[in-house]
């Protein structure tokens, strides 16, 4: 708890719906972060291989178009483990850095044809530590992703401290956050598609509430990043350049923004974090310590794996 480390937030764009090239780009970014001394690098939500923004544009009545897009999405998704995860693990090992990366994950335990919005955790020695599946997709996302369960609400002991992850708006779920706090997390990876000022305000609040560091990483994505073969790109307003401008940030336990927000740019953000700040932040308020009041409140997580969650 008396050490300082460097962490990174990789605000990058994927090679849209191309798993192989996106993984290569991720591996290059891992290498770059390692050379710059990062002990941890966090990638955006659904980085492999792109956020399905068409869910907000195409009505569900357009079945033929949606079927083709879903086929492409599943074909570019990750199975854990597979060749893509092997390459990511090797990159992490060579860079000697921990990695948290967002991905579309196939349900290999069953039909292999449904998807989760997942985070993959990789240790600095190149081992898969675990994964987290988003508990509940938001709005139109429910047409794409299944629901995760409580079995992945945990944190991982790494060379960069205890790391946990919540994806986008599941960070707004008070009980999900409490589960992460109770896991002893020191760093919360918060990959997201939300670039709004409200999101950043919430991240600052959650950092203070949990007494932890937050790495909020959002995908930077331009209209031109979508290949012309995908007709839905014509549904954006004429002249629009950015689909998502990012606004990634690294936030301290006192709510201070240490790096970012970075807007309308592909870049890797870095920040030095001091674990002693965690203890200092908990002197007055510790949500799962002296402020928890277990004599008044009880809390339980169903951590059993639910194979019928889709």
SULBELUR-V620739 format. One record per backbone hydrogen bond with DSSP energy under -1.0 kcal/mol. CO is the residue of the C=O (numbers start at 1). NH is the residue of the N-H. Records with the same first field share a line. If there is no record, write none. Layout:
CO: NH + NH
//
This chain:
3: 275
5: 273
6: 39
7: 271
8: 42
9: 11 + 269
10: 12
11: 267
15: 18
18: 22
19: 23
20: 24
21: 25
22: 26
23: 27
24: 28
25: 29
26: 30
27: 31
28: 32
29: 33
30: 34
31: 35
32: 36
33: 38
34: 37
39: 98
40: 8
41: 100
42: 10
44: 47 + 102
46: 50
48: 104
49: 17
51: 53
52: 55
53: 56
54: 57 + 58
59: 62
61: 63
62: 66
63: 67
64: 68
65: 69
66: 70
67: 71
68: 72
69: 73
70: 74
71: 75
72: 76
74: 77
78: 106
82: 86
83: 87
84: 88
85: 89
86: 90
87: 91
88: 92
89: 93
90: 94
91: 95
92: 96 + 97
98: 41
99: 122
100: 43
101: 120
102: 48
103: 118
104: 78
105: 116
106: 108
107: 110 + 112
114: 107
115: 146
116: 105
117: 134
118: 103
119: 132
120: 101
121: 129 + 130
122: 99
123: 126
127: 123
130: 121
132: 119
134: 148
138: 141
139: 142
140: 143
141: 144 + 145
149: 152
150: 153
152: 154
156: 163
158: 161
161: 158
162: 186 + 187
163: 156
164: 189
167: 170
168: 171
169: 172
170: 173
173: 177
174: 178
175: 179
176: 180
177: 181
178: 182
179: 183
180: 185
181: 184
186: 213
187: 164
188: 215
189: 166
191: 168
196: 200
197: 201
198: 202
199: 203
200: 204
201: 205
202: 206
203: 207
204: 208
205: 209
206: 210
207: 211 + 212
213: 188
214: 251
215: 190
216: 249
217: 192
221: 243 + 244
222: 225
223: 226
227: 230
230: 233
231: 234
232: 235
237: 240
241: 223
244: 221
245: 247 + 264
248: 262
249: 216
250: 258 + 259
251: 214
252: 255
256: 252
259: 250
262: 247
267: 11
269: 9
271: 7
273: 5
274: 277
275: 278
276: 280
277: 281
278: 282
280: 283
286: 289 + 291
289: 292
293: 296 + 297
301: 303
//
